[in-house]
Amino acid sequence: MNHSRENMILIVDDAKENIDILFQALVDDYELSVAVDGESALEYVSTNPPDLILLDIMMPGMDGFEVCRRLKKDPETSAIPVIFLSAMNELESKTAGFESGAVDYVTKPFEILEVKARVKTHLDLRNALKTINQYNKQLEEIVERRTKELIRTERQAAFSLLIQGIVHNLKNPLSGIIGSSQLILKYGNILKSMLLDIPEDVKNKEIKYIEGIIKFSEMVHGSGTQMNEMINSMMSKSRSDKSDKIEMVYLNDILKQEVEFLNADQLFKHKITKHININEQLPKIKLVPSEIAQVFQNLVRNAIHALWNHPKPSITIGSGTYDKGVWFSVEDNGPGIPKNILSVIFDPFFTTKPKASEEKNSNEPVGTGLGLYSCLEIIKTYNGKIDVNTTVGKGTTFIVYLPQQQ
């Protein structure tokens, strides 16, 4: 038996001389197996399905018609082509053979060239059918994948429209916050100047309070202005709509400013060990500062949330250059991200934290599932990318790559 051939043929015949003739004719081109009765043929096919069966009609016990019918009833073997071997030339026998499911006939005594030709024809058809089925399966997989991508794209488009509506409705109350903080700053400075003529012992105490009001009002005004810029940026429908806000800036200046803002969070300021490893030689880069500030702040806040209840929380902030531009990173020593959810962390509305709308009984951080999605959408507009390196039990690093804009 030759085991190096691509196609395997099962010869089913109770006559040794017939087997010898067929074996000699086909052994150089195909892998061959033999069964001498119907029962053993069915048993063999159930565990070793061949690519084609040469099946004798007249055999003791179960004849070829019954074997063929059983093969065609079984979904696992119904596609195997069967060529009948018979000395009978009558039309009735051929008709019965085709009705039982055979694809062709070879009559005895065998003509070797005819046997070879018919075997080759039906194996070629069988192989072609296998290829078509394989292509169909691949096509179904492609269609399924493209359908999922389309659904994802449509969902993100709908999400973008939702965000447009949300941020539009935020503008009015935010304008009130910014305007009020400006008035507080104005009146605070007026009060401070009025206190200059008050006795020294009273003046120092009052000025201390007023300076505190001014300081925190400046923070409110700065945060409100930054939020307003973010909202205006999110409402823009294309890069050209906000081209007047693109600036040549130093990335490190944005990172340092945001760290100062984040220090208003007492947990970040006092409880978390911070390592700042920024490259002071970074070149200027063209971007919208409020957008990058939003991305950085989201990543740092995610890191803070990941360190919830950690005994020794630590965050490392870095920056540097690569061949196309600059990068910054936010690293935490938290629990890491399991492999089974790593692929969906940038999906809109996905979060491992309790939803902001859900009731909870502690100060545990909540989420909307929008932070990382928003970060990725912003960085995409710069043709940049966000890489994630994570090890369960050791921590996670987000690295944001920003190519120089032309």
N, C-alpha and C positions, 0 to 999 in steps of 0.2 A: 504494500500500500504506500502510495506517495503522499506524504504529508506537507509538501511544499507548495501545492497548488491552491489557487485562490478559491475555486468552487468545489464543493463536495457533492457527489452523486451517490444515491443509494440504489443498488440493483437488487430487485426482489424477484427471484425465480427459483423454482424447485429443481430445475434441470442443470446439472453441473456443466454440460457442454455449452449451454447458452451463456452461462456466467463466464466461462473461459473466453468465449468469442468477444463478448462485450468488454470484459476486463482488458483483453489484449488491444482492443480498438481504442480504448479511452484512457488507459493508465498513464500515458505520457503527458496528457493534458489536464487531468483532473484528479482530485483525491477521491478514492472509491471505497465504498463499504458494501457489504452483502448481507441479505437476509433470505432465507430459503422458504419462508411461509408468511402468511398474512399477519398472524399474531405477533411473531418476532419482529416483523417490519414496523408494526404500530408501536411496539414497546421501544424499539430503537429510536424511532422518530420523536417520541415523547421526550427523550433526554438529549438527543443529538440531531436536531432538525437539519436535513440536507438542503442544498439549493435546488435539487431536481431529483425526481424518482422515476426510474425505469421499472415499470410494474407489469409482471406477467398476469394475464387474465385467468388462465386455467391452472389453478393450484389446488392441492388437496386441502380440505377444511374450508377456510375462508377464501373465496375467490377474489380476484383483483377488483371487480366492481364494488364489492362490499368494503374492501380496504380503502378504495378511493372515496366512497361515500363518507366513511368515518373520518377520514382526513379532512374533508371539506366541511364537515359539521363542527370541527374543533377550530375556534378562532386562532389558536396558536399555530396551526398547521395548514389552514385553509389556503394560504397564498402560495404554498409550495407547488410548482408545476409538476404534473404527472403525465408521463408518456407511456401508453400501454404497449406491451409486447404480446403479439398474438399471431398464431398461424391462420386465424380465421379472417377471411376477406369479405364476409357477408356484411351487407349494409346494416342489418339489425345489430350486430355486435358493435360496429363502430358507433351507431346511434346511441346504444346503451352506454358505451364508454363515455361519450361526450356528455350524456345526461348525468352520469355519475360525477362528472367534474374534470375529466381528462382534458388536456390541451392538444394532444396529438396521438398518433399511432405509428408503430414500427412493426412491420410484418416479418414473420419468419418464413424461410431462412433469411438471415440478416444480410443486407447490403451495407458494408462497412461505411462507405462514403455517405450513404443516406443517413445512417445512424449518427455519424459525426455531425452532419449538416443540421439535422433536426435538434440534436442536443445543443449545438452551438447557438442555434436560433433562439431556442427557448431560454437558455441561460443568459444570452444577451438581453432578452426582454426582461428577465427576472432582475438582472443587475441594473438595467435602466429604470425599472420600477422602484428598486431600492434607492437609487440616486434621486429620483423624483420625490419619493417619500421623505428622504433626508432634507432635500431642498424645501419641501413643504413645511417640515418641522422648523427649519431655520427661519423660513418666512414668517411662520406663526410667532416665533420668538421675537423677530424683529418688529412685527406689527404690535405685539403685546408691549414691547419696550417703548416703541414710538407712541403708543396710546397712553402709556403711563407718563411719558415726557410731556405729551400734549395736555393731559389732565393737570400735571404739575404746573405747566406754563399758564394754563387758564386760571388755575387756583391762585397763582402768584399775581396774575393780572387783576383778578378780582380783589385780592388782598391789597394791591397798590391803590385801587380805587377807594377801598375802605379807608386806607391810611390818609389819602387825600382829603376825604371828608372829615376824618378825626382831627387832623392837624389844622384844617381850616377853622373848625369850631373852637380850637384852642387859642386862636390868635386874639380874640376879644378879651377874655380874662387875662391873658398874658400881657397884653398891652396895658391893662389896668394895673398889674403888678409893677411893670416897668415905670409907668407914670407915677404911681404912688411912691415908689422907692426914690425917684428923682426929687419929688417934693420933700420927702423925709430928709434927704441929703441937703437940700437947699435950706430948709428950716433949721436943721441941725447946725449947719455952718453959721447961720444968722445968730442962733442962740449962743454959739461958742464965741462969736465976736462981741455979743452983748455982755458976756461975763468978764470981759477984760477989765472993767472998772469996778468989779465987786471985790471986797476984801479978800486977801490972799488965802486965809484959812477956809473960807467958804468956796472960793473960786476953784481950788485944786480938786475938791471933791466933785463939784458939779461938772467941771470940764472932763473929768475921768468918765462920768456916765455918758456925757454927750459924745465924747470920742468913741465910746463903745457903740452908741447908736449909729454914728457915722460909719464905723468900720463894718458893722453887720449890714447896714443899708447898702454899702458899696458891694458887699458880697451878693446880696439879693439882686441888686441892679445888674451886676456882672453876670450872674447865673441866668437872670431873666433875659438879658440881651443875647446871651449865648443860645438859650432855648429858642428865642425868636428867630435867630439866624438859622438854626436847625430846621425849624418849621418852614421858613421860606425856602430853604434848600430842598426839603422833602416835597414841597408843593410844586417845585419846578419840574417840568415834564421832560426836559432834556438838558444836556450839558450846556447848550448854547443859551438857554434861558437864564443861566446863572453865571455866565462867563465873566460878568463884571465883578464877581466876588472871588474869582480865582486870583490868588496872590503868590508871589515868590517869597517863601518863608523858610525859616529853619525849623525842621521837624522837632528838634530838641526844645525849642521855645514853647511849642504846643504841649509837649510832654511835661515840662517843668510847671507850666501854668496849671495844667490839669491836676498834677499832684498837689499843688497848693489848694485848689478847689476841693479835692478829695479829703484834705486834712480837716475839713469841717466835720467829716465823719469821725467821731471819737474812737470807734473801733479801729479804723484804718490808721488814725494818728498815733494811738497809744498802745494798742494791743497787738498789732501786726508788725513783725520785723520786715523792714524794707531794704532792698539792695538796689541801688541805682547804678547801672553799668552802661551809661550812654557814651557814644563816641562823639567827642566835642568837635571833631573835624568834619562833620557832615556838611555837604553842600546844600545850598538852598534848593527847594523843590516847588513846582507850581501845583497848588491845590487850594481847596476851600477849607480854611482853618477850622471852621465850626464842624465840618463833617468829620475830619480826622479826630478832632477833640471828642466828638460823640462816639466814634469807634473805640478810641483809647479808654474813655470812661466806661463804656459798656463792658469791655474786656476786664478792666480792673474790678468793677463791681461784681462781675461773674466770679472772679478769683476770690474776692472777699466772701461771697456767698458759699463758694466751695470750701472755704476754711472755717465754716460755721462749726463751733465746738471743737476745733482742732487744738490740741494742747500747746503746740509751738507753731503758730501760723507764720508763714513767710511768703513774701511776694518779691520777685525780682523783675525789674524793668530795664530793658536794654534797647540799644539802637545801634545801627551800623549801615554800611553800604554793601551793595552787590553790583554785579556787572551792569544792571539796567537802571539802578536808582538807589533808594534807601529803604531800610526796614526798621520796624520796632517790634518788641516782644514783651509779653506779659506772662510770667511764669509763677505758678503757685506750687506749694508742697502738699496739696490736698489729696483727696482719694483717687484722683484720676478718672478717666472716662472709660467705662466698659466697652469692649469691641462691638457688642451687639447694638449699641446706640450711637457709636461714633459717626456712622454714615448719615444720621438724621438730625444731628445737632443744629444744622443750619436751616432746617425746614421751618417754615412759618408756623407758629403756635405750638411747636414742640418744646417742652420744658420738663426737667426732672424735679423742679421745685413745685410746691403747691401753687395753684393758680391764684392770681391776685383777687379773683372774685370768690374764692372758696373760704369758708370759715376755718379758722385755725386757733389753737389754744396757746400759742407761744409766740415769741418774737422771731421765729424761724423765717428766713428770707422767702419772699414769694416772687413769682415770675409770670410773664405774659406769653413767653415763647416767641417774642419778637426781637429780642436784643441781638442775638447772633445773626438772625436773618437780615436785620437792618444793616449790621456791620458788613456782611458779605455783599449786599446790594450796593452799598456805598463804594466799597473797594473795587467792585467790578467796573464802576463807571470810570475808574482810573486805569483800567486794564491791569489791575493788580490782582493779588491772590492772598488767601489766608491759609497758612499751614498749621496743622495741629499735631503736636508730639505729646503723647500721653502714656503713662505707665500706671496701671492700677496699683494703688497703695503708695505711690510715690509722688504723683503730681502731674500737672499739665502745663504745656507751653503753647501759647498762640503767637504765631509770627506773621506780621502783616508786611507784605512786600508792595512798595509803591514805586513804579517806574517813573522816570522823568517824562513829563508831558512835552510833546512837540509844539 
